[in-house]
Amino acid sequence: MIKRRPPEFAAWQKQTVEELKKQPERKELFSTSSAIPIERVYLPEEMDDKYVEKLGFPGQYPYTRGVRTTMYRGRFWTMRQYAGFGSAQETNKRFRYLLEQGQTGLSVAFDLPTQIGYDSDDPMALGEVGKVGVAIDSLADMEMLFEQISLDQVSTSMTINAPAAVLLAMYIAVAEKQGVPKEKIRGTIQNDILKEYIARGTYIFPPKPSMRLITDIFAYCTEHTPQFNTISISGYHIREAGATAVQELAFTLSNAMAYVDAALEARLPVDTFAPRLAFFFNGHNQFFEEIAKFRAARRMWAKIMREKYGAVNPKSMQLRFHTQVAGSTLTAQQPDNNIVRVALQALAAVLGGTQSLHTNAKDEALALPTEDSARIALRTQQIIAYETGAADTIDPLAGSFYLESLTDELEAKAQQYISLIERKGGAVAAVEQQYMQREIQRAAYEAQKRLEKEEEIVVGVNRFQLEEEAEPDLLQVDDRFVEQQLERLALIRKQRDNQLVQQSLTELKRAAVGSDNVMPHIIEAVKHYATIGEICNVLREVFGEY
């Protein structure tokens, strides 16, 4: 037993001094309402090697206690509300409203045709334009989406996967039109195609060409957009499909290793692309299990990157993640109850050390959120940040016998899954064998049986129901915008230089058939107002569909 502070403690103190030079803490003195001072981090009086190995110090390997040395004492997590519906113009109004209300980052929801690479006038898009997100057909829509929003002032997350390269290209082009160099744009594209095959379904191309597109993005962004996260490896949708916390953790990290493997096969050095990998987790109902899951994820990823891939850059080992609270736990019955669920899920994400957070609105089990419900969802984060004191010390639940035991158990059980997936040939092979899909389906079935037997209680659904419920006010999206969207798309095709469009698409096809990076060619096509459908159809012709 070490009765003094180990050498790692001195290193952390030195690192903290350097961090404070760049990012001073929010207050000179943190204290409770009873004037009790709050320390930056709390440590056991005696620390043995096991403590250093499993917990360590904030901002230091294995990052169990957080990826930054001062965490939220320096600055809060990014409050990034997910929004998008109807036209780019309508969504732009919602973005500007949320920014005025104190949101600190944007998160774009795209409609289903955009997510699977169809233009709004494609027969496949009929009835789906603008329904579950914003319709984006060309650069003209993207320009409208970010009108009066300076892309050097906000970071933007885009939930887009199969056509991620196209939407990223549009974002880069909008920034350049605003006079913002691509080197300065900040944000994330989801770009996680493996979880689409596993849990969500908005894929276009087969797995191998999809992985090629992802590594092309890695290579391009490493050189040209160093502040932009090239992928958000998502456990969120895996959990929404019915996975357990252990499965979410294991399958997400297995997918992440597949992306690292693909990048290494493309001869990208690990420490050039790994610092821009980001993650996206679900914030579910089991309060302590969720906190433990986030802590276990950081520790596991740090070990994987150092021990399996030989990463040297500390940023390559730091698991940085966004959290969205669990949409699958929202109930149509007694929707006001969802405010409480969301608050507890969000608090767990903060206590678990998330880097950014989306809080769902109370009415999202019924419709797209109204402005009022979106504001309450944002206020939930602001109350946690400014009123609870939860962000005033780092990793406040560390050392709890229960929490540390849960963290260890989650890590051990997730590692069993990861080892099994590796024996199957890795995540891509496991997806092709339908292994993860079957495991999620089994877990979802078991969870449903527990609800039906009332072994698990959902307030307002299988207990404490109301005989009659008031009809809530819901957002109504005017479908007339679809006509306007189609008219605008037709006008773009008429006014653009179609010869340049065709030339750029021909060059894109040549690159896709060969081995050139496709990103510069997609950017060129986008700048000439080629549509998402036209670009994806070129890639469909080369790669085929899954």
Backbone torsions as a table, in degrees:
resi	resn	phi	psi	omega
1	MET	NA	131.9	179.2
2	ILE	-93.2	118.2	-179.0
3	LYS	-92.7	-0.7	175.2
4	ARG	-117.1	171.5	177.7
5	ARG	-73.9	133.6	-179.8
6	PRO	-71.6	168.8	-178.4
7	PRO	-59.3	-29.4	179.0
8	GLU	-61.4	-28.7	179.5
9	PHE	-66.4	-42.7	178.6
10	ALA	-64.3	-38.2	178.3
11	ALA	-64.2	-40.1	178.1
12	TRP	-64.7	-42.5	178.4
13	GLN	-60.0	-42.5	179.2
14	LYS	-64.7	-42.7	179.2
15	GLN	-62.7	-38.2	-180.0
16	THR	-64.4	-41.9	178.2
17	VAL	-58.7	-43.6	178.9
18	GLU	-65.1	-40.4	179.2
19	GLU	-62.8	-41.1	-177.0
20	LEU	-67.9	-24.9	175.3
21	LYS	-66.7	-36.5	-178.5
22	LYS	-86.2	-35.8	-174.7
23	GLN	-139.3	90.7	178.0
24	PRO	-60.3	154.6	178.5
25	GLU	-71.1	160.3	-174.5
26	ARG	-64.2	-28.0	-178.7
27	LYS	-135.9	156.5	173.3
28	GLU	-73.9	-35.2	-178.4
29	LEU	-136.3	125.3	174.1
30	PHE	-99.6	132.4	178.8
31	SER	-152.5	161.7	176.7
32	THR	-78.7	176.7	177.7
33	SER	-65.7	-16.9	177.0
34	SER	-95.3	15.0	178.4
35	ALA	65.1	25.5	174.2
36	ILE	-85.6	121.4	-179.0
37	PRO	-61.2	143.7	178.8
38	ILE	-110.0	121.2	-179.8
39	GLU	-75.1	159.3	178.3
40	ARG	-61.9	-44.2	179.3
41	VAL	-148.9	146.9	179.0
42	TYR	-108.4	136.8	-173.8
43	LEU	-129.9	154.2	174.1
44	PRO	-67.8	153.7	179.5
45	GLU	-65.1	-33.2	180.0
46	GLU	-122.1	129.4	-178.8
47	MET	-123.7	123.9	175.7
48	ASP	-99.7	-178.6	-179.1
49	ASP	-61.0	-30.8	-178.5
50	LYS	-64.8	-39.0	178.1
51	TYR	-61.7	-48.4	-178.1
52	VAL	-61.9	-39.6	-177.6
53	GLU	-68.9	-39.0	-172.1
54	LYS	-96.6	-31.4	-177.2
55	LEU	-115.4	-52.5	-179.4
56	GLY	64.6	-148.7	-175.5
57	PHE	-127.1	152.3	-179.5
58	PRO	-54.4	136.6	179.4
59	GLY	78.5	5.6	179.5
60	GLN	-128.1	149.7	176.2
61	TYR	-50.2	134.3	6.9
62	PRO	-93.8	19.3	172.2
63	TYR	65.1	18.5	177.4
64	THR	-56.3	-36.4	-174.3
65	ARG	-95.6	12.8	175.3
66	GLY	125.8	154.3	-175.7
67	VAL	-90.1	-11.6	178.6
68	ARG	-120.2	147.9	-173.8
69	THR	-68.1	-30.3	-179.7
70	THR	-109.7	-8.5	179.1
71	MET	46.6	-130.0	-171.1
72	TYR	-78.5	-7.2	173.8
73	ARG	-68.2	-28.2	175.8
74	GLY	-79.1	-54.5	173.8
75	ARG	-155.4	152.3	179.8
76	PHE	-68.4	166.3	170.3
77	TRP	-59.5	159.9	175.2
78	THR	-75.3	125.8	177.8
79	MET	-90.5	100.0	-167.7
80	ARG	-120.3	92.1	-178.1
81	GLN	-81.5	131.8	-178.4
82	TYR	-76.7	125.9	-177.8
83	ALA	-150.9	150.0	176.6
84	GLY	161.3	127.2	175.6
85	PHE	-165.1	152.0	174.5
86	GLY	61.7	-129.4	-175.8
87	SER	-90.3	163.2	175.4
88	ALA	-60.0	-35.3	-179.4
89	GLN	-63.9	-45.9	179.7
90	GLU	-64.9	-42.4	-179.6
91	THR	-66.5	-36.9	176.6
92	ASN	-58.4	-39.8	177.5
93	LYS	-62.6	-42.8	179.4
94	ARG	-65.4	-41.5	177.7
95	PHE	-57.4	-48.9	-176.2
96	ARG	-67.4	-33.6	175.3
97	TYR	-62.8	-47.8	-178.6
98	LEU	-64.4	-39.5	176.7
99	LEU	-62.7	-38.9	177.2
100	GLU	-64.8	-29.4	-179.2
101	GLN	-84.4	1.2	175.5
102	GLY	106.6	5.6	174.2
103	GLN	-63.5	145.7	-174.4
104	THR	-114.3	2.8	175.9
105	GLY	-159.2	157.6	-180.0
106	LEU	-103.8	150.3	176.3
107	SER	-140.9	119.5	-170.2
108	VAL	-99.0	127.1	170.8
109	ALA	-99.4	124.8	179.5
110	PHE	-101.3	151.1	177.7
111	ASP	-72.0	168.4	-173.3
112	LEU	-63.4	-43.1	177.0
113	PRO	-57.2	-41.9	178.1
114	THR	-62.2	-41.5	-177.4
115	GLN	-64.0	-26.6	-179.5
116	ILE	-116.1	21.5	166.8
117	GLY	74.0	36.6	175.0
118	TYR	-116.5	142.9	173.0
119	ASP	-73.3	159.0	-177.3
120	SER	-63.1	-23.7	179.8
121	ASP	-94.8	6.5	176.3
122	ASP	-72.9	138.7	177.8
123	PRO	-53.7	-31.1	178.9
124	MET	-66.5	-19.2	-176.8
125	ALA	-89.3	-6.5	-173.7
126	LEU	-55.5	126.0	178.4
127	GLY	82.9	-3.3	-176.1
128	GLU	-117.5	-4.0	-174.7
129	VAL	-66.6	120.8	176.1
130	GLY	72.8	10.2	-172.6
131	LYS	-78.6	-48.0	-176.6
132	VAL	-109.9	11.0	-179.8
133	GLY	174.9	-171.7	-175.9
134	VAL	-85.7	142.7	177.7
135	ALA	-85.4	122.3	177.6
136	ILE	-125.0	112.4	179.1
137	ASP	-102.2	-38.2	-175.4
138	SER	-147.3	178.2	177.9
139	LEU	-56.0	-30.7	179.8
140	ALA	-59.7	-39.8	177.8
141	ASP	-67.7	-40.0	-178.9
142	MET	-66.5	-37.7	176.6
143	GLU	-61.8	-42.3	179.1
144	MET	-67.5	-36.7	-178.5
145	LEU	-60.6	-36.0	-176.3
146	PHE	-110.1	22.3	177.6
147	GLU	-61.4	133.8	-179.3
148	GLN	63.8	17.8	175.0
149	ILE	-121.6	113.4	-177.1
150	SER	-78.3	121.7	-175.3
151	LEU	-75.8	-4.6	170.7
152	ASP	-91.8	-1.2	-177.9
153	GLN	-108.3	-17.7	-179.1
154	VAL	-127.0	158.2	167.9
155	SER	-106.3	143.8	-173.3
156	THR	-126.0	129.0	173.7
157	SER	-103.7	133.9	179.9
158	MET	-121.4	117.4	179.6
159	THR	-83.2	85.7	-176.9
160	ILE	-145.9	140.3	-171.7
161	ASN	-126.3	-78.3	-175.9
162	ALA	-55.7	-47.3	178.0
163	PRO	-97.5	31.8	-176.1
164	ALA	-57.2	-38.1	-179.0
165	ALA	-60.6	-36.1	-177.8
166	VAL	-70.7	-45.4	-179.5
167	LEU	-68.2	-36.8	175.0
168	LEU	-62.7	-42.4	178.2
169	ALA	-59.4	-42.0	178.4
170	MET	-63.9	-40.6	-179.9
171	TYR	-63.6	-44.2	177.7
172	ILE	-60.4	-42.9	-178.9
173	ALA	-65.7	-40.2	177.1
174	VAL	-63.2	-44.3	179.0
175	ALA	-58.0	-46.2	-179.6
176	GLU	-62.2	-37.8	177.9
177	LYS	-66.4	-29.3	176.3
178	GLN	-80.6	-6.9	-176.5
179	GLY	84.9	16.7	179.4
180	VAL	-98.4	117.0	178.8
181	PRO	-61.5	144.3	-178.5
182	LYS	-61.6	-23.2	178.5
183	GLU	-65.6	-18.5	-174.8
184	LYS	-102.3	-7.6	-178.7
185	ILE	-71.7	146.0	-177.8
186	ARG	-129.4	143.1	177.9
187	GLY	153.7	-158.8	-174.3
188	THR	-151.0	137.8	162.5
189	ILE	-104.5	142.7	-177.8
190	GLN	-65.2	-58.3	166.6
191	ASN	57.3	26.1	-176.2
192	ASP	-108.1	88.3	-172.8
193	ILE	-77.3	-28.3	-177.0
194	LEU	-62.5	-40.6	179.3
195	LYS	-69.9	-20.0	174.0
196	GLU	-67.0	-43.2	177.1
197	TYR	-65.1	-33.8	-174.8
198	ILE	-78.8	-43.1	-162.2
199	ALA	-138.6	-18.2	-167.1
200	ARG	-122.4	-40.9	168.3
201	GLY	98.5	-0.6	-179.2
202	THR	-94.3	57.4	175.0
203	TYR	-98.1	161.7	174.6
204	ILE	-121.7	-55.5	-170.1
205	PHE	-98.5	163.2	174.7
206	PRO	-63.0	164.2	-174.5
207	PRO	-56.7	-43.9	-173.4
208	LYS	-66.7	-50.2	175.5
209	PRO	-64.4	-29.6	175.4
210	SER	-62.5	-41.8	177.9
211	MET	-66.4	-34.2	177.4
212	ARG	-63.1	-43.1	178.0
213	LEU	-60.0	-41.0	-178.5
214	ILE	-64.4	-44.7	-179.6
215	THR	-69.8	-30.4	173.2
216	ASP	-62.5	-40.2	177.2
217	ILE	-64.4	-45.3	177.7
218	PHE	-52.8	-50.7	-175.2
219	ALA	-64.4	-44.4	-178.9
220	TYR	-64.2	-47.4	-174.7
221	CYS	-70.6	-33.5	176.3
222	THR	-55.9	-38.5	-177.7
223	GLU	-86.7	-36.3	-167.5
224	HIS	-112.1	-27.9	-178.9
225	THR	-129.4	69.9	-170.1
226	PRO	-65.7	-16.3	-179.8
227	GLN	-98.3	1.4	-176.1
228	PHE	-100.1	131.7	178.4
229	ASN	-77.8	125.6	-170.7
230	THR	-83.1	-12.7	-179.3
231	ILE	-160.5	146.8	172.0
232	SER	-122.5	96.5	-172.8
233	ILE	-73.2	118.6	-158.7
234	SER	-108.2	115.8	166.8
235	GLY	-89.7	-12.8	-173.9
236	TYR	-55.5	-52.9	-174.4
237	HIS	-72.7	-28.5	174.4
238	ILE	-61.5	-43.6	178.5
239	ARG	-68.7	-40.2	179.8
240	GLU	-62.2	-29.3	179.6
241	ALA	-76.0	-7.9	176.2
242	GLY	121.4	3.6	-179.1
243	ALA	-67.9	157.4	171.6
244	THR	-81.2	172.5	176.1
245	ALA	-60.9	-40.2	179.3
246	VAL	-63.0	-45.7	179.4
247	GLN	-64.6	-41.7	177.4
248	GLU	-56.1	-47.2	-179.1
249	LEU	-64.5	-48.5	-174.7
250	ALA	-68.6	-46.3	-175.9
251	PHE	-70.2	-35.3	178.1
252	THR	-64.0	-47.0	-178.7
253	LEU	-69.7	-33.2	175.6
254	SER	-64.0	-43.7	176.2
255	ASN	-60.8	-42.4	180.0
256	ALA	-59.3	-41.8	178.3
257	MET	-64.1	-34.7	177.7
258	ALA	-63.7	-38.4	178.4
259	TYR	-68.6	-39.2	176.9
260	VAL	-63.3	-45.1	178.9
261	ASP	-58.6	-43.9	-179.0
262	ALA	-63.7	-40.1	179.1
263	ALA	-67.0	-39.5	178.1
264	LEU	-65.9	-38.1	176.8
265	GLU	-64.3	-29.8	176.6
266	ALA	-82.9	9.0	175.3
267	ARG	66.8	33.8	172.2
268	LEU	-93.9	123.5	178.2
269	PRO	-62.7	137.9	-171.0
270	VAL	-55.3	-41.7	-175.7
271	ASP	-77.9	-1.2	174.9
272	THR	-87.8	-35.2	-176.6
273	PHE	-106.5	-29.0	-173.5
274	ALA	-60.9	-33.5	179.1
275	PRO	-62.5	-17.4	-179.3
276	ARG	-101.7	7.9	173.1
277	LEU	-77.3	133.6	176.9
278	ALA	-127.7	167.1	-176.5
279	PHE	-128.7	162.2	-176.2
280	PHE	-141.0	112.8	-176.7
281	PHE	-115.8	162.4	178.2
282	ASN	-90.0	140.0	172.3
283	GLY	-104.6	100.5	-170.5
284	HIS	-99.1	-169.2	-169.6
285	ASN	-79.7	-33.6	-175.3
286	GLN	-72.0	97.5	-166.8
287	PHE	-52.8	-57.2	-175.7
288	PHE	-72.8	-35.3	178.5
289	GLU	-62.6	-37.4	-179.4
290	GLU	-67.4	-42.4	177.8
291	ILE	-60.8	-45.0	179.6
292	ALA	-63.6	-37.0	-179.8
293	LYS	-61.0	-45.6	-178.6
294	PHE	-64.4	-40.2	-179.4
295	ARG	-68.6	-42.1	178.6
296	ALA	-63.3	-39.3	-179.0
297	ALA	-59.6	-43.8	179.6
298	ARG	-62.6	-45.1	-177.7
299	ARG	-65.5	-42.0	-178.2
300	MET	-66.3	-43.8	-178.3
301	TRP	-65.3	-39.8	178.6
302	ALA	-59.0	-44.7	179.3
303	LYS	-65.3	-44.3	-179.3
304	ILE	-58.3	-47.6	-175.3
305	MET	-68.8	-37.5	-178.7
306	ARG	-79.5	-46.1	-172.1
307	GLU	-85.2	-38.6	-176.8
308	LYS	-86.6	-40.1	-172.4
309	TYR	-108.7	-4.1	175.4
310	GLY	67.1	27.1	177.6
311	ALA	-63.2	143.2	179.8
312	VAL	-112.5	-38.3	179.9
313	ASN	-64.9	122.6	179.8
314	PRO	-54.3	-33.3	-178.6
315	LYS	-66.3	-24.8	176.5
316	SER	-68.8	-23.5	-176.7
317	MET	-97.1	-7.4	-175.3
318	GLN	-88.4	116.5	176.3
319	LEU	-83.4	105.3	176.7
320	ARG	-100.3	134.0	-172.6
321	PHE	-142.7	150.9	170.2
322	HIS	-99.4	146.7	175.4
323	THR	-121.1	136.0	165.5
324	GLN	-119.1	133.1	179.1
325	VAL	-67.1	162.7	-163.0
326	ALA	-78.6	109.2	175.7
327	GLY	-61.5	-32.3	-177.3
328	SER	-68.8	-15.4	178.9
329	THR	-92.3	-7.5	178.1
330	LEU	-71.2	140.1	-178.8
331	THR	-114.9	141.3	173.2
332	ALA	-71.1	-29.6	176.6
333	GLN	-75.6	136.5	177.8
334	GLN	44.6	62.2	-172.8
335	PRO	-60.1	-21.4	177.1
336	ASP	-62.8	-26.3	176.8
337	ASN	-60.5	-26.2	-178.5
338	ASN	-63.8	-26.9	178.1
339	ILE	-61.0	-41.0	-179.7
340	VAL	-69.4	-45.4	178.6
341	ARG	-56.8	-48.2	-177.2
342	VAL	-61.5	-41.5	-178.6
343	ALA	-61.9	-43.5	-179.2
344	LEU	-69.7	-40.2	178.3
345	GLN	-64.2	-40.9	179.6
346	ALA	-66.3	-40.9	178.4
347	LEU	-62.1	-39.9	177.2
348	ALA	-61.4	-40.4	179.0
349	ALA	-63.6	-39.9	179.2
350	VAL	-67.9	-45.4	178.6
351	LEU	-65.9	-22.2	176.9
352	GLY	-87.8	-5.9	172.7
353	GLY	89.5	34.6	-179.8
354	THR	-66.2	153.8	177.6
355	GLN	-92.8	-26.2	173.5
356	SER	-151.6	162.3	-168.8
357	LEU	-149.5	136.1	169.4
358	HIS	-115.5	130.9	175.3
359	THR	-108.1	127.1	-179.2
360	ASN	-70.7	153.8	176.5
361	ALA	-86.6	155.4	-172.6
362	LYS	-64.7	-24.8	-172.3
363	ASP	-100.4	10.6	-172.8
364	GLU	-75.2	-9.5	171.2
365	ALA	-76.5	-12.4	-175.7
366	LEU	-113.1	-34.1	-174.1
367	ALA	-167.8	176.2	170.0
368	LEU	-62.2	147.3	-173.6
369	PRO	-69.5	144.4	171.1
370	THR	-74.8	168.3	176.5
371	GLU	-60.2	-41.3	-178.6
372	ASP	-62.9	-45.5	-177.8
373	SER	-71.6	-32.7	175.8
374	ALA	-64.8	-37.8	179.7
375	ARG	-67.5	-40.5	177.7
376	ILE	-61.9	-40.4	179.3
377	ALA	-61.7	-42.3	177.3
378	LEU	-67.4	-42.2	178.9
379	ARG	-59.8	-31.4	177.3
380	THR	-57.2	-46.1	177.5
381	GLN	-64.0	-42.3	-176.9
382	GLN	-65.9	-35.5	177.0
383	ILE	-66.8	-42.6	176.4
384	ILE	-59.2	-43.9	-176.1
385	ALA	-67.9	-46.4	-167.4
386	TYR	-100.9	-17.5	-172.0
387	GLU	-116.3	-22.7	-171.3
388	THR	-92.1	-21.0	-173.0
389	GLY	78.1	3.5	-178.0
390	ALA	-64.7	-21.9	-176.9
391	ALA	-100.5	10.5	-173.3
392	ASP	-90.2	-13.5	174.4
393	THR	-137.8	156.4	-172.9
394	ILE	-88.6	131.8	174.4
395	ASP	49.7	59.9	-170.4
396	PRO	-64.9	-20.2	-178.0
397	LEU	-95.0	0.9	178.4
398	ALA	-57.7	141.1	178.9
399	GLY	92.4	-12.6	173.8
400	SER	-62.9	128.8	-179.4
401	PHE	-56.5	-43.2	-178.1
402	TYR	-66.0	-49.1	-175.2
403	LEU	-64.9	-43.2	-178.6
404	GLU	-66.9	-35.9	177.2
405	SER	-65.7	-43.4	177.8
406	LEU	-61.4	-43.2	179.3
407	THR	-58.5	-46.5	179.6
408	ASP	-63.7	-42.6	-178.4
409	GLU	-65.4	-43.8	178.7
410	LEU	-61.4	-42.7	179.3
411	GLU	-61.9	-45.5	-177.1
412	ALA	-64.8	-45.4	-178.7
413	LYS	-68.7	-38.5	177.4
414	ALA	-65.2	-37.8	180.0
415	GLN	-64.2	-34.3	176.5
416	GLN	-60.7	-44.6	177.2
417	TYR	-61.8	-46.2	-177.5
418	ILE	-60.6	-43.0	179.6
419	SER	-63.0	-39.8	179.2
420	LEU	-65.8	-41.9	179.1
421	ILE	-64.4	-38.4	177.9
422	GLU	-64.1	-37.4	177.9
423	ARG	-66.5	-25.4	176.9
424	LYS	-81.4	-4.9	179.1
425	GLY	108.6	8.4	179.1
426	GLY	99.6	177.4	-171.4
427	ALA	-64.4	-40.1	-178.2
428	VAL	-62.7	-46.0	178.6
429	ALA	-64.1	-39.5	179.9
430	ALA	-65.4	-36.5	175.9
431	VAL	-64.7	-47.3	-178.7
432	GLU	-63.0	-29.7	177.5
433	GLN	-86.0	-0.1	179.4
434	GLN	65.3	19.8	-175.6
435	TYR	-65.4	-52.8	-176.6
436	MET	-65.8	-37.3	178.5
437	GLN	-58.3	-44.9	-178.7
438	ARG	-66.4	-39.3	179.7
439	GLU	-63.4	-40.7	178.8
440	ILE	-66.2	-44.2	179.5
441	GLN	-59.8	-41.0	179.2
442	ARG	-63.5	-44.3	-179.7
443	ALA	-64.2	-40.0	179.2
444	ALA	-64.7	-40.4	179.3
445	TYR	-63.7	-43.9	179.7
446	GLU	-63.7	-39.9	178.9
447	ALA	-64.0	-41.4	179.3
448	GLN	-63.9	-40.2	177.6
449	LYS	-61.8	-39.8	179.8
450	ARG	-63.9	-37.7	177.3
451	LEU	-65.4	-44.7	-177.2
452	GLU	-66.0	-31.7	177.6
453	LYS	-86.3	-0.1	-177.0
454	GLU	59.7	27.8	170.5
455	GLU	-74.3	-24.8	170.2
456	GLU	-122.8	141.0	-175.0
457	ILE	-110.5	131.4	169.5
458	VAL	-115.0	113.8	-174.1
459	VAL	-60.9	126.7	179.0
460	GLY	92.1	-12.0	-177.9
461	VAL	-109.9	-61.0	178.3
462	ASN	-111.6	7.6	169.6
463	ARG	-161.4	155.1	178.9
464	PHE	60.5	39.6	179.2
465	GLN	-76.0	162.0	171.3
466	LEU	-107.5	141.2	179.4
467	GLU	-67.9	-41.8	179.1
468	GLU	-128.7	135.4	179.4
469	GLU	-120.3	140.2	177.7
470	ALA	-68.6	145.1	177.1
471	GLU	-75.6	119.5	179.6
472	PRO	-74.9	155.9	173.1
473	ASP	-75.0	125.2	-177.3
474	LEU	-117.3	154.4	177.9
475	LEU	-70.3	130.8	175.5
476	GLN	-110.0	118.8	177.8
477	VAL	-93.4	124.1	-178.2
478	ASP	-71.7	116.3	-176.6
479	ASP	-69.8	-8.0	179.4
480	ARG	-64.2	-20.8	-179.5
481	PHE	-63.4	-24.4	-178.6
482	VAL	-62.0	-44.9	177.0
483	GLU	-57.0	-44.6	-179.2
484	GLN	-64.5	-37.3	178.7
485	GLN	-63.1	-44.4	-179.7
486	LEU	-67.1	-38.0	177.8
487	GLU	-65.0	-42.2	-179.2
488	ARG	-65.5	-39.6	178.7
489	LEU	-63.4	-42.9	178.6
490	ALA	-63.3	-38.4	-180.0
491	LEU	-67.2	-40.1	177.7
492	ILE	-59.3	-47.0	-178.9
493	ARG	-62.3	-32.3	-178.7
494	LYS	-76.4	-38.4	-171.6
495	GLN	-87.9	-23.5	-176.8
496	ARG	-73.5	168.2	175.8
497	ASP	-85.7	95.8	-173.7
498	ASN	-66.2	-24.5	177.0
499	GLN	-67.1	-43.1	177.5
500	LEU	-66.2	-37.1	177.0
501	VAL	-59.3	-48.6	-177.9
502	GLN	-63.4	-40.1	178.2
503	GLN	-61.9	-43.9	-177.9
504	SER	-66.8	-36.9	178.0
505	LEU	-68.6	-35.1	176.6
506	THR	-64.4	-42.5	177.7
507	GLU	-64.8	-37.8	177.3
508	LEU	-62.8	-43.5	179.8
509	LYS	-61.9	-42.4	179.3
510	ARG	-59.2	-43.6	-180.0
511	ALA	-66.1	-39.8	-178.7
512	ALA	-67.7	-38.4	177.3
513	VAL	-66.3	-37.7	180.0
514	GLY	-89.4	-144.0	-177.0
515	SER	-122.6	7.3	178.5
516	ASP	-66.1	151.9	174.3
517	ASN	-64.4	127.5	-176.2
518	VAL	-80.1	-16.8	-173.0
519	MET	-58.1	-48.7	179.8
520	PRO	-59.0	-33.2	-178.7
521	HIS	-74.4	-36.9	175.8
522	ILE	-65.7	-42.6	178.5
523	ILE	-60.2	-42.9	179.5
524	GLU	-62.6	-44.0	179.2
525	ALA	-63.6	-42.6	179.1
526	VAL	-60.1	-43.5	-178.6
527	LYS	-63.4	-24.1	176.9
528	HIS	-91.9	9.1	176.6
529	TYR	70.2	29.2	165.3
530	ALA	-62.2	144.0	-176.4
531	THR	-88.0	164.8	179.2
532	ILE	-62.2	-37.4	178.9
533	GLY	-66.2	-41.6	179.7
534	GLU	-64.2	-42.6	-179.8
535	ILE	-66.9	-46.3	-178.5
536	CYS	-67.6	-30.7	177.4
537	ASN	-66.5	-35.6	174.1
538	VAL	-60.9	-45.0	-179.0
539	LEU	-69.9	-35.1	174.6
540	ARG	-59.5	-41.6	-178.7
541	GLU	-62.0	-37.1	-178.1
542	VAL	-83.3	-47.6	-170.2
543	PHE	-91.4	-24.0	-172.0
544	GLY	83.5	177.1	178.6
545	GLU	-117.0	154.2	-178.7
546	TYR	-99.0	NA	NA
